[in-house]
């Protein structure tokens, strides 16, 4: 048996670091954090008993430097390292280095990580173990095999992945996927498998000890995905026949035995016709770490998976396999991103972060935390557990409706739309559903935004009146008789500003269609068709923004000035940075002729690359972007003069 662990360094950041710290505190184990310069004021740093700085910001200089992480553990007196997920969590060489340094590795054996990290080798091992796999020989692919999915052997998260529908495109896509895989993972190896666009992504949680015991901690459905990255997860996987569920669990147990797996892991499958007894399940991969979505399994089985990881690392035996599942749990990933703008990641200060209700919130941020360009854009995971699926959905939807998350734009409206969707509620989910319904799920309701803008305008006007030195508490524009309308305009992420017109008559506000029942700077009550609703208004002078919270969620508005400073006018043809980012490369020079669609600049933010292309044929008359430079959102990268089609 290994020695008892007394101090754990978490080789990670944000939400997962806080999650591991929570269990360590419960077990009486000291905690150590490592942090980059960008994370120096992040909540997880202050929660650790000891924190060690890793100089720099980029992951390659900090969280991916295994040597620095191990040195930090030794310096802080830690005797074990928990890798979390991402970064070094599936790096076998790092796991070996941890053991060589005399520290306990809280994870599977390095050889197991190697075996499962190579997806081609993993499929071969699973095939020998009798686990059903998806496989196509690219050199002998027949027309009937299409569509095909080209995947990076060493990859994940959608990098190095291509969907091929036409046989003549296969060779080119193999080359392109290999190049992207080499850039992202240092390995150009790719493989091909059948593409099942309407299959379901179902995974099985396993936990195994060094004494031969293996738990099957249920299954999860992760079919709601964008760019092959999960957005909604739930346990147990709904609408799965008993026959298919048995196949999934038996295959996962066989996978554990085939590689002598130890610790927490996940076996992932694509499943066709899961609701039928004849449904087919195919092995995708095995993740040799804790999954982001592990909380839904914890909620329905009443197990702390991090605690079990630590106990297994100490050499202890697992007890009896958990009974269950008990009820249903659903998790949504709250990201700082704009789903309607090709999922562009967002950065900035989180002014307000409040999510209440009967839900679990695992988050890496608090109010006034900063979302930077250097790391993943996930803000939090929100999890609801209920006696059944419908109850879990209702609890989660209510929590998201009442959530106040102000600052960078988030995907919270998309998450609400998913939970309200009839296909999702009817359990008719598959991996292509989000793409099929994205336009509907991201559609803007102008009337809903407008009522929030009315509350913002009334709140602003009330505040202006309260701040008058003499005519205190009298709304601006006060008249004994009706005067002309006052106008306020707000930008809220839509194409056109929202305009609010109102009158002040004898100290009261008159807004077309709305009865203003109460008008205070911080609270506005509006009545429409006999229904009253209350809105909280917060105005930030230093950030020139207004947050409004109401019964249907929250909105943020930026007042549009009545008169525009000529110095703020952007030249026609300007290509702007869509978010704060690092300039990875510049593909043009000043004076160069470009064709519509030509690459001009490549940016990188939050581990994702964003290509800025020429919007039309023309000439690059100015070029301000420089490779290696950091740019702010809205910065002019280049100016192209030419004919607009």
C-alpha positions as CSV (number, residue, x, y, z in Angstrom):
1,X,0.0,0.0,0.0
2,X,1.2,3.5,-0.9
3,X,1.9,6.1,1.8
4,X,-1.0,8.3,2.9
5,X,-1.2,11.5,1.0
6,X,-0.8,14.6,3.1
7,X,-0.4,17.4,0.5
8,X,-1.7,17.6,-3.1
9,X,-0.5,20.0,-5.8
10,X,-3.1,20.4,-8.6
11,X,-1.3,20.8,-11.9
12,X,-4.1,22.9,-13.3
13,X,-6.1,26.0,-12.9
14,X,-9.6,27.5,-12.6
15,X,-12.6,25.4,-12.0
16,X,-11.0,22.0,-11.8
17,X,-8.3,23.2,-9.4
18,X,-11.1,24.5,-7.0
19,X,-13.0,21.3,-7.5
20,X,-10.0,19.1,-6.3
21,X,-9.2,21.5,-3.5
22,X,-12.7,21.1,-2.2
23,X,-12.3,17.4,-1.8
24,X,-8.8,17.7,-0.3
25,X,-10.2,20.0,2.4
26,X,-12.9,17.5,3.2
27,X,-10.2,14.8,3.6
28,X,-7.9,17.0,5.6
29,X,-5.3,17.2,2.9
30,X,-3.2,20.4,2.3
31,X,-3.4,22.0,-1.1
32,X,-0.9,23.6,-3.4
33,X,-1.7,25.7,-6.5
34,X,0.5,26.7,-9.4
35,X,-0.4,29.8,-11.2
36,X,0.7,31.9,-14.2
37,X,1.0,35.7,-14.1
38,X,-2.4,36.0,-15.8
39,X,-4.0,33.9,-13.0
40,X,-2.2,35.7,-10.1
41,X,-5.5,37.0,-8.8
42,X,-7.7,34.1,-9.8
43,X,-9.9,32.6,-7.0
44,X,-8.2,29.2,-7.1
45,X,-4.9,30.7,-6.2
46,X,-6.2,32.2,-2.9
47,X,-8.1,29.0,-2.0
48,X,-4.9,26.9,-1.9
49,X,-2.9,26.6,1.3
50,X,0.3,27.4,-0.7
51,X,0.7,28.8,-4.2
52,X,3.7,28.8,-6.4
53,X,4.1,31.2,-9.4
54,X,5.0,29.9,-12.8
55,X,6.4,33.0,-14.6
56,X,4.7,33.9,-17.9
57,X,1.2,33.6,-19.3
58,X,1.1,31.2,-22.2
59,X,0.4,27.5,-21.3
60,X,3.6,26.5,-23.0
61,X,5.5,28.6,-20.5
62,X,3.5,27.7,-17.5
63,X,0.9,24.9,-17.0
64,X,2.5,22.7,-19.7
65,X,6.0,22.9,-18.2
66,X,6.1,19.7,-16.3
67,X,9.6,20.4,-14.9
68,X,8.4,23.6,-13.3
69,X,5.3,22.0,-11.9
70,X,7.3,19.2,-10.3
71,X,9.8,21.7,-8.9
72,X,6.9,23.7,-7.4
73,X,5.5,20.5,-5.8
74,X,8.9,19.7,-4.2
75,X,9.4,23.3,-3.1
76,X,5.9,23.5,-1.4
77,X,6.3,20.1,0.3
78,X,3.6,18.3,-1.7
79,X,3.7,14.6,-1.8
80,X,1.2,14.0,-4.7
81,X,0.1,15.7,-7.9
82,X,-3.4,15.7,-9.3
83,X,-3.5,16.7,-13.0
84,X,-7.1,17.7,-13.4
85,X,-8.1,17.6,-17.0
86,X,-6.4,19.2,-20.0
87,X,-2.8,20.4,-19.9
88,X,-0.6,17.6,-18.6
89,X,-3.4,15.2,-17.5
90,X,-2.8,12.7,-20.3
91,X,0.9,13.2,-20.7
92,X,2.6,9.9,-19.9
93,X,6.1,11.4,-19.7
94,X,4.9,13.9,-17.1
95,X,3.3,11.0,-15.1
96,X,6.7,9.2,-15.2
97,X,8.6,12.3,-14.1
98,X,6.2,12.7,-11.2
99,X,6.9,9.2,-10.0
100,X,10.7,9.6,-10.6
101,X,10.6,12.7,-8.4
102,X,9.3,10.6,-5.5
103,X,5.7,12.0,-5.8
104,X,2.4,10.1,-6.0
105,X,0.7,10.4,-9.4
106,X,-3.1,10.6,-8.9
107,X,-4.0,8.9,-12.2
108,X,-3.5,5.8,-14.3
109,X,-0.1,4.2,-15.0
110,X,2.0,6.0,-17.7
111,X,1.9,2.9,-19.9
112,X,-1.9,2.9,-19.8
113,X,-1.9,6.6,-20.8
114,X,0.4,5.8,-23.7
115,X,-1.8,2.9,-24.8
116,X,-5.1,4.9,-24.8
117,X,-3.5,8.2,-25.9
118,X,-2.8,6.8,-29.4
119,X,-6.3,6.4,-30.8
120,X,-5.2,3.9,-33.5
121,X,-3.4,1.7,-30.9
122,X,-6.4,2.0,-28.5
123,X,-8.7,0.8,-31.2
124,X,-6.5,-2.2,-31.9
125,X,-6.4,-3.1,-28.2
126,X,-10.2,-2.7,-27.9
127,X,-10.8,-4.8,-31.0
128,X,-8.7,-7.6,-29.5
129,X,-10.7,-7.3,-26.3
130,X,-13.9,-7.8,-28.1
131,X,-15.0,-4.2,-27.8
132,X,-16.9,-3.1,-31.0
133,X,-15.0,-0.4,-33.0
134,X,-15.6,1.9,-36.0
135,X,-12.9,1.5,-38.6
136,X,-12.3,2.1,-42.3
137,X,-9.1,1.6,-44.3
138,X,-8.6,5.0,-46.0
139,X,-6.7,3.4,-48.9
140,X,-9.6,1.1,-49.7
141,X,-12.6,3.3,-48.8
142,X,-15.6,2.6,-50.9
143,X,-18.3,5.1,-51.9
144,X,-20.7,3.3,-49.7
145,X,-18.4,4.0,-46.7
146,X,-19.0,7.8,-46.9
147,X,-19.4,10.1,-45.2
148,X,-16.1,9.6,-43.3
149,X,-14.5,11.3,-40.4
150,X,-10.8,12.0,-40.5
151,X,-9.3,12.2,-36.9
152,X,-6.0,13.0,-35.3
153,X,-4.6,10.0,-33.5
154,X,-3.1,12.1,-30.7
155,X,-5.8,14.7,-30.7
156,X,-9.0,15.8,-29.2
157,X,-11.4,18.7,-28.9
158,X,-12.1,18.8,-32.6
159,X,-8.5,19.6,-33.7
160,X,-7.2,17.7,-36.6
161,X,-10.7,16.5,-37.5
162,X,-12.4,16.7,-40.9
163,X,-15.8,15.4,-42.3
164,X,-15.5,14.1,-45.8
165,X,-18.6,13.5,-47.9
166,X,-17.1,13.1,-51.4
167,X,-14.5,10.4,-52.1
168,X,-12.5,12.8,-54.3
169,X,-11.9,15.1,-51.3
170,X,-10.5,12.4,-49.0
171,X,-6.8,12.6,-50.0
172,X,-6.7,16.4,-49.5
173,X,-8.5,16.3,-46.2
174,X,-6.1,13.6,-44.9
175,X,-3.2,16.0,-45.7
176,X,-5.0,19.0,-44.1
177,X,-6.0,17.1,-41.0
178,X,-2.5,15.8,-40.6
179,X,-1.0,19.3,-40.9
180,X,-3.4,20.6,-38.2
181,X,-2.7,17.6,-36.0
182,X,1.0,18.2,-36.3
183,X,0.6,21.8,-35.3
184,X,-1.7,21.1,-32.4
185,X,-0.3,17.9,-31.0
186,X,3.2,17.4,-32.5
187,X,1.9,14.2,-34.3
188,X,0.6,14.2,-37.9
189,X,-0.9,10.7,-37.6
190,X,-4.5,10.5,-38.6
191,X,-7.1,7.7,-39.1
192,X,-10.5,7.4,-40.7
193,X,-13.8,6.1,-39.4
194,X,-17.4,6.1,-40.6
195,X,-19.2,9.4,-39.8
196,X,-22.5,8.9,-38.0
197,X,-24.0,12.4,-37.9
198,X,-27.2,11.5,-36.0
199,X,-25.6,9.0,-33.6
200,X,-25.4,9.7,-29.9
201,X,-22.3,10.3,-27.9
202,X,-22.6,8.1,-24.8
203,X,-19.8,7.4,-22.3
204,X,-19.3,5.2,-19.3
205,X,-17.6,6.3,-16.1
206,X,-15.2,3.7,-14.7
207,X,-13.2,3.6,-11.5
208,X,-10.7,0.8,-10.8
209,X,-8.2,0.1,-8.0
210,X,-4.9,-1.8,-7.9
211,X,-6.6,-4.9,-6.4
212,X,-8.6,-5.8,-9.4
213,X,-11.9,-4.1,-8.5
214,X,-13.7,-2.1,-11.2
215,X,-16.7,0.0,-10.7
216,X,-19.1,1.0,-13.5
217,X,-20.3,4.4,-12.3
218,X,-23.1,4.6,-14.8
219,X,-23.3,6.3,-18.2
220,X,-23.7,9.8,-19.6
221,X,-25.1,11.3,-22.7
222,X,-22.9,14.1,-24.2
223,X,-24.6,14.4,-27.6
224,X,-25.2,18.2,-27.5
225,X,-21.9,19.4,-28.9
226,X,-20.4,22.2,-30.9
227,X,-17.3,21.6,-33.0
228,X,-17.0,18.2,-31.3
229,X,-16.8,19.9,-27.9
230,X,-19.5,19.1,-25.3
231,X,-22.0,21.7,-24.2
232,X,-24.7,19.7,-22.3
233,X,-24.1,16.4,-20.5
234,X,-26.6,14.2,-18.5
235,X,-26.7,11.0,-16.5
236,X,-27.9,8.4,-16.9
237,X,-28.0,8.6,-20.7
238,X,-31.8,8.9,-21.5
239,X,-33.7,6.6,-23.9
240,X,-31.2,3.8,-23.9
241,X,-32.5,0.2,-24.0
242,X,-31.5,-2.2,-21.4
243,X,-29.8,-4.3,-24.0
244,X,-27.6,-1.4,-25.3
245,X,-26.8,-0.2,-21.8
246,X,-25.5,-3.7,-20.9
247,X,-23.3,-3.7,-24.1
248,X,-21.9,-0.3,-23.1
249,X,-21.2,-1.3,-19.5
250,X,-19.7,-4.8,-20.4
251,X,-17.5,-3.2,-23.1
252,X,-16.2,-0.6,-20.7
253,X,-15.4,-3.3,-18.1
254,X,-13.6,-5.3,-20.9
255,X,-11.6,-2.1,-21.8
256,X,-10.5,-1.6,-18.2
257,X,-9.3,-5.3,-17.9
258,X,-7.6,-5.1,-21.3
259,X,-5.2,-2.4,-20.2
260,X,-5.1,-3.0,-16.5
261,X,-6.6,0.4,-15.9
262,X,-6.3,2.0,-12.4
263,X,-8.1,5.2,-11.3
264,X,-10.9,7.2,-12.8
265,X,-11.5,7.0,-16.5
266,X,-14.1,7.3,-19.2
267,X,-14.9,4.9,-22.1
268,X,-16.6,6.8,-24.9
269,X,-18.9,5.4,-27.6
270,X,-20.9,6.4,-30.6
271,X,-24.3,4.8,-30.4
272,X,-26.8,4.3,-33.3
273,X,-30.4,3.6,-32.4
274,X,-29.7,3.5,-28.7
275,X,-33.4,3.2,-27.8
276,X,-33.7,-0.1,-29.7
277,X,-32.6,-3.5,-28.4
278,X,-30.7,-3.9,-31.7
279,X,-28.9,-0.5,-31.3
280,X,-25.2,-0.5,-32.2
281,X,-22.4,0.9,-29.9
282,X,-18.9,1.6,-31.2
283,X,-15.8,2.4,-29.2
284,X,-14.5,5.9,-29.8
285,X,-11.7,6.4,-27.2
286,X,-10.8,6.1,-23.6
287,X,-10.0,9.2,-21.6
288,X,-7.4,8.4,-19.0
289,X,-8.4,11.2,-16.6
290,X,-11.3,12.8,-14.8
291,X,-13.8,14.2,-17.3
292,X,-15.2,17.8,-17.2
293,X,-18.7,16.3,-16.9
294,X,-17.9,14.0,-13.9
295,X,-20.4,16.0,-11.6
296,X,-23.5,14.5,-13.2
297,X,-22.3,11.0,-12.3
298,X,-21.4,12.1,-8.8
299,X,-24.9,13.6,-8.3
300,X,-26.8,10.4,-9.4
301,X,-24.5,7.9,-7.7
302,X,-23.7,9.9,-4.5
303,X,-19.9,9.3,-5.1
304,X,-17.1,11.8,-4.8
305,X,-14.9,10.7,-7.8
306,X,-12.0,12.9,-6.8
307,X,-12.0,11.3,-3.3
308,X,-11.9,7.9,-4.9
309,X,-9.0,8.9,-7.1
310,X,-7.0,9.9,-4.1
311,X,-7.9,6.8,-2.1
312,X,-6.9,4.6,-5.1
313,X,-3.6,6.5,-5.5
314,X,-2.9,5.7,-1.8
315,X,-3.4,2.0,-2.7
316,X,-6.7,1.5,-0.9
317,X,-9.3,-0.9,-2.1
318,X,-12.6,0.2,-3.6
319,X,-15.6,-0.8,-1.6
320,X,-18.9,-2.2,-3.0
321,X,-19.9,-0.8,-6.4
322,X,-22.3,2.1,-5.9
323,X,-26.0,1.4,-6.1
324,X,-28.0,3.5,-8.4
325,X,-28.5,5.6,-10.3
326,X,-30.7,7.8,-8.1
327,X,-32.7,10.2,-10.2
328,X,-31.3,12.3,-13.1
329,X,-28.6,15.0,-13.4
330,X,-27.9,17.5,-16.2
331,X,-24.9,19.7,-16.6
332,X,-24.4,22.7,-18.9
333,X,-21.1,24.4,-19.6
334,X,-21.3,28.2,-19.4
335,X,-18.7,29.7,-21.7
336,X,-17.5,33.2,-22.4
337,X,-18.3,33.0,-26.1
338,X,-20.7,34.3,-28.8
339,X,-22.5,31.4,-30.4
340,X,-24.0,33.7,-33.0
341,X,-20.6,34.9,-34.1
342,X,-19.0,31.5,-35.0
343,X,-18.4,30.8,-31.3
344,X,-15.9,33.6,-30.9
345,X,-14.4,33.5,-27.4
346,X,-14.9,36.6,-25.2
347,X,-12.7,38.2,-22.7
348,X,-12.9,40.9,-20.0
349,X,-14.0,41.4,-16.4
350,X,-16.9,39.4,-14.9
351,X,-18.7,42.3,-13.1
352,X,-21.4,40.1,-11.6
353,X,-21.5,36.3,-11.1
354,X,-24.6,35.0,-9.3
355,X,-26.3,31.7,-10.0
356,X,-28.7,30.6,-7.4
357,X,-31.3,27.8,-7.0
358,X,-31.2,24.1,-6.3
359,X,-28.1,23.6,-8.5
360,X,-24.4,22.8,-8.1
361,X,-22.1,25.4,-9.6
362,X,-18.5,24.4,-10.2
363,X,-16.7,27.6,-11.4
364,X,-13.3,29.1,-11.8
365,X,-14.5,32.7,-11.5
366,X,-16.2,35.1,-9.0
367,X,-17.4,38.7,-9.4
368,X,-14.6,40.8,-10.8
369,X,-12.6,37.9,-12.0
370,X,-10.9,38.3,-15.4
371,X,-11.4,36.1,-18.5
372,X,-8.1,36.3,-20.3
373,X,-7.1,35.3,-23.9
374,X,-4.7,32.6,-22.7
375,X,-7.0,29.8,-21.5
376,X,-10.2,27.9,-22.2
377,X,-13.3,30.1,-22.2
378,X,-15.4,28.0,-19.8
379,X,-16.7,30.1,-16.9
380,X,-18.6,27.5,-15.0
381,X,-20.5,24.2,-15.0
382,X,-24.1,24.3,-13.7
383,X,-25.6,21.0,-12.6
384,X,-29.1,20.2,-11.5
385,X,-30.2,16.9,-9.9
386,X,-33.8,15.8,-9.7
387,X,-36.0,12.8,-9.1
388,X,-36.4,12.4,-12.9
389,X,-35.1,14.1,-16.1
390,X,-38.0,16.5,-16.3
391,X,-37.4,17.8,-12.8
392,X,-33.7,18.2,-13.4
393,X,-34.4,20.2,-16.6
394,X,-36.9,22.4,-14.7
395,X,-34.5,23.2,-11.9
396,X,-31.6,23.9,-14.3
397,X,-33.7,26.1,-16.6
398,X,-35.0,28.1,-13.6
399,X,-31.4,28.7,-12.3
400,X,-30.3,29.9,-15.7
401,X,-33.3,32.2,-16.0
402,X,-32.4,33.8,-12.7
403,X,-28.6,33.8,-13.3
404,X,-26.8,37.2,-13.3
405,X,-23.6,36.9,-15.2
406,X,-22.4,40.3,-16.5
407,X,-19.2,41.1,-18.3
408,X,-18.0,39.2,-21.3
409,X,-20.8,37.8,-23.6
410,X,-21.7,34.2,-22.7
411,X,-23.7,31.3,-24.2
412,X,-26.3,31.4,-21.4
413,X,-29.1,32.3,-23.8
414,X,-28.2,29.3,-26.0
415,X,-28.2,27.0,-22.9
416,X,-31.7,28.2,-22.0
417,X,-32.9,27.6,-25.5
418,X,-31.5,24.1,-25.5
419,X,-33.3,23.2,-22.2
420,X,-36.6,24.7,-23.6
421,X,-36.4,22.8,-26.9
422,X,-39.0,20.2,-27.5
423,X,-36.6,17.8,-29.2
424,X,-34.2,17.9,-26.2
425,X,-37.1,17.5,-23.7
426,X,-38.4,14.6,-25.6
427,X,-34.9,12.9,-25.4
428,X,-34.5,13.0,-29.2
429,X,-30.8,14.1,-29.1
430,X,-27.9,13.3,-31.3
431,X,-24.5,14.9,-32.2
432,X,-25.8,17.0,-35.1
433,X,-28.8,18.5,-33.2
434,X,-27.0,21.6,-32.1
435,X,-25.8,22.4,-35.6
436,X,-29.3,21.8,-37.0
437,X,-31.1,24.0,-34.5
438,X,-28.3,26.6,-33.8
439,X,-30.1,29.4,-35.8
440,X,-33.3,28.8,-33.8
441,X,-31.5,28.5,-30.5
442,X,-29.5,31.8,-31.0
443,X,-32.4,33.8,-32.5
444,X,-32.8,37.2,-30.8
445,X,-36.2,38.2,-29.5
446,X,-36.3,42.0,-30.2
447,X,-39.3,42.5,-27.9
448,X,-37.6,40.8,-24.9
449,X,-34.4,42.9,-25.4
450,X,-36.5,46.1,-25.8
451,X,-38.3,45.8,-22.5
452,X,-34.9,45.5,-20.8
453,X,-33.7,48.5,-22.7
454,X,-36.7,50.4,-21.5
455,X,-35.8,49.6,-17.9
456,X,-32.3,50.7,-18.6
457,X,-33.5,54.0,-20.0
458,X,-35.9,54.7,-17.2
459,X,-33.2,53.8,-14.6
460,X,-30.7,56.1,-16.2
461,X,-33.1,58.9,-16.4
462,X,-34.1,58.5,-12.8
463,X,-30.5,58.4,-11.7
464,X,-29.8,61.6,-13.7
465,X,-32.7,63.3,-11.9
466,X,-31.5,62.1,-8.4
467,X,-28.1,63.5,-9.1
468,X,-29.3,67.0,-10.0
469,X,-28.1,69.4,-7.3
470,X,-31.3,71.4,-7.1
471,X,-34.1,69.6,-8.9
472,X,-33.4,66.5,-6.9
473,X,-35.7,63.5,-7.6
474,X,-37.4,65.2,-10.6
475,X,-36.8,63.3,-13.9
476,X,-34.8,65.1,-16.6
477,X,-36.9,66.8,-19.1
478,X,-39.6,67.7,-16.5
479,X,-42.5,69.7,-18.0
480,X,-45.9,70.7,-16.7
481,X,-47.1,70.1,-20.3
482,X,-46.1,67.3,-22.7
483,X,-42.8,68.1,-24.4
484,X,-40.9,66.3,-27.1
485,X,-39.7,62.8,-26.7
486,X,-36.4,61.9,-25.1
487,X,-34.3,59.3,-26.9
488,X,-31.7,56.8,-25.6
489,X,-30.0,54.3,-27.7
490,X,-28.1,51.2,-26.6
491,X,-25.8,48.7,-28.2
492,X,-26.4,45.1,-27.0
493,X,-24.6,42.8,-29.4
494,X,-27.2,43.1,-32.1
495,X,-26.6,44.6,-35.5
496,X,-28.6,47.8,-34.8
497,X,-28.8,49.8,-31.6
498,X,-32.0,49.5,-29.5
499,X,-33.8,52.8,-29.4
500,X,-36.1,53.8,-26.5
501,X,-38.3,56.9,-26.7
502,X,-40.0,58.3,-23.7
503,X,-41.7,61.4,-22.3
504,X,-41.7,62.9,-18.8
505,X,-45.1,64.3,-17.8
506,X,-45.5,65.9,-14.4
507,X,-42.6,63.9,-13.0
508,X,-43.7,60.6,-14.4
509,X,-42.3,58.6,-17.3
510,X,-44.5,57.7,-20.3
511,X,-43.2,55.0,-22.6
512,X,-45.3,53.7,-25.5
513,X,-46.7,50.3,-24.6
514,X,-45.4,50.3,-21.0
515,X,-46.7,51.7,-17.7
516,X,-43.9,52.8,-15.5
517,X,-45.1,51.8,-12.0
518,X,-41.9,52.6,-10.2
519,X,-38.8,54.4,-11.4
520,X,-35.8,54.4,-9.2
521,X,-32.1,54.5,-10.3
522,X,-31.6,50.9,-9.2
523,X,-35.1,49.4,-9.7
524,X,-37.7,49.8,-12.3
525,X,-41.2,48.2,-12.3
526,X,-43.0,48.0,-15.7
527,X,-46.5,47.0,-16.4
528,X,-47.5,45.5,-19.8
529,X,-51.1,44.3,-20.5
530,X,-51.8,44.2,-16.7
531,X,-48.6,42.2,-15.9
532,X,-46.0,43.8,-13.7
533,X,-42.3,42.9,-13.8
534,X,-39.4,44.2,-11.7
535,X,-36.0,45.0,-13.1
536,X,-32.8,45.8,-11.3
537,X,-30.6,48.3,-13.1
538,X,-26.9,48.8,-12.4
539,X,-24.9,51.5,-14.1
540,X,-21.1,51.4,-14.2
541,X,-19.6,54.8,-14.9
542,X,-16.0,53.6,-15.3
543,X,-17.0,50.9,-17.8
544,X,-19.8,52.8,-19.6
545,X,-22.2,49.9,-19.4
546,X,-25.6,49.1,-17.8
547,X,-26.6,45.7,-16.5
548,X,-30.3,44.9,-16.2
549,X,-31.7,41.9,-14.4
550,X,-35.3,40.8,-14.8
551,X,-37.6,37.8,-14.7
552,X,-36.3,36.5,-18.1
553,X,-32.6,36.6,-17.3
554,X,-30.3,39.6,-17.7
555,X,-29.0,41.9,-20.4
556,X,-26.1,44.3,-20.7
557,X,-26.2,47.5,-22.7
558,X,-23.7,50.1,-23.8
559,X,-25.2,53.6,-24.2
560,X,-24.7,55.0,-27.7
561,X,-23.6,58.6,-27.6
562,X,-25.8,61.1,-29.3
563,X,-22.9,62.6,-31.1
564,X,-20.0,60.6,-32.5
565,X,-16.4,61.9,-32.0
566,X,-14.9,62.1,-35.5
567,X,-11.7,60.6,-34.1
568,X,-13.7,57.4,-33.2
569,X,-14.8,56.8,-36.8
570,X,-13.2,53.7,-38.3
571,X,-12.0,53.9,-41.9
572,X,-14.0,52.0,-44.4
573,X,-12.4,48.7,-45.3
574,X,-10.9,48.2,-41.8
575,X,-10.5,44.6,-40.6
576,X,-11.0,44.6,-36.9
577,X,-9.9,42.1,-34.2
578,X,-13.1,40.3,-33.0
579,X,-11.6,39.7,-29.6
580,X,-8.4,40.4,-27.6
581,X,-5.9,38.0,-29.1
582,X,-2.3,37.2,-30.1
583,X,-1.3,37.7,-33.7
584,X,0.0,34.3,-34.9
585,X,0.9,35.3,-38.5
586,X,0.4,38.0,-41.1
587,X,-0.1,36.7,-44.6
588,X,0.0,39.9,-46.6
589,X,2.1,43.0,-47.0
590,X,1.1,46.7,-47.6
591,X,0.3,47.3,-51.3
592,X,-0.5,43.7,-51.9
593,X,-3.6,42.9,-54.0
594,X,-5.9,40.4,-52.3
595,X,-8.9,38.4,-53.4
596,X,-12.1,37.9,-51.4
597,X,-11.5,35.1,-48.9
598,X,-7.7,35.4,-48.9
599,X,-6.1,35.0,-45.4
600,X,-4.9,38.3,-44.1
601,X,-4.2,37.6,-40.4
602,X,-4.4,34.6,-38.1
603,X,-5.2,35.3,-34.4
604,X,-5.1,33.0,-31.4
605,X,-7.3,33.4,-28.3
606,X,-8.2,30.8,-25.6
607,X,-6.4,28.0,-27.4
608,X,-8.4,28.6,-30.6
609,X,-7.2,30.1,-33.9
610,X,-9.3,32.6,-35.8
611,X,-8.6,33.5,-39.4
612,X,-9.3,37.0,-40.7
613,X,-9.9,37.0,-44.4
614,X,-10.3,39.7,-47.1
615,X,-14.0,40.6,-47.3
616,X,-13.7,41.5,-51.0
617,X,-11.1,42.0,-53.8
618,X,-8.8,45.0,-53.2
619,X,-5.5,46.3,-52.1
620,X,-4.0,46.3,-48.6
621,X,-3.4,50.1,-48.0
622,X,-2.5,49.8,-44.3
623,X,-1.2,47.0,-42.2
624,X,-0.9,47.4,-38.4
625,X,-0.9,43.8,-37.3
626,X,2.5,42.3,-36.4
627,X,3.2,38.7,-35.7
628,X,3.7,38.0,-32.0
629,X,1.9,41.2,-31.0
630,X,-1.2,41.3,-28.6
631,X,-4.2,43.2,-29.9
632,X,-7.3,44.4,-28.2
633,X,-10.9,43.7,-29.3
634,X,-11.8,46.2,-32.1
635,X,-8.2,47.0,-33.0
636,X,-7.6,47.7,-36.7
637,X,-5.5,44.9,-38.1
638,X,-5.5,46.1,-41.7
639,X,-7.3,48.3,-44.2
640,X,-8.3,47.0,-47.6
641,X,-9.6,49.3,-50.3
642,X,-11.5,47.9,-53.2
643,X,-14.9,47.2,-54.7
644,X,-17.5,45.8,-52.4
645,X,-19.7,43.2,-54.1
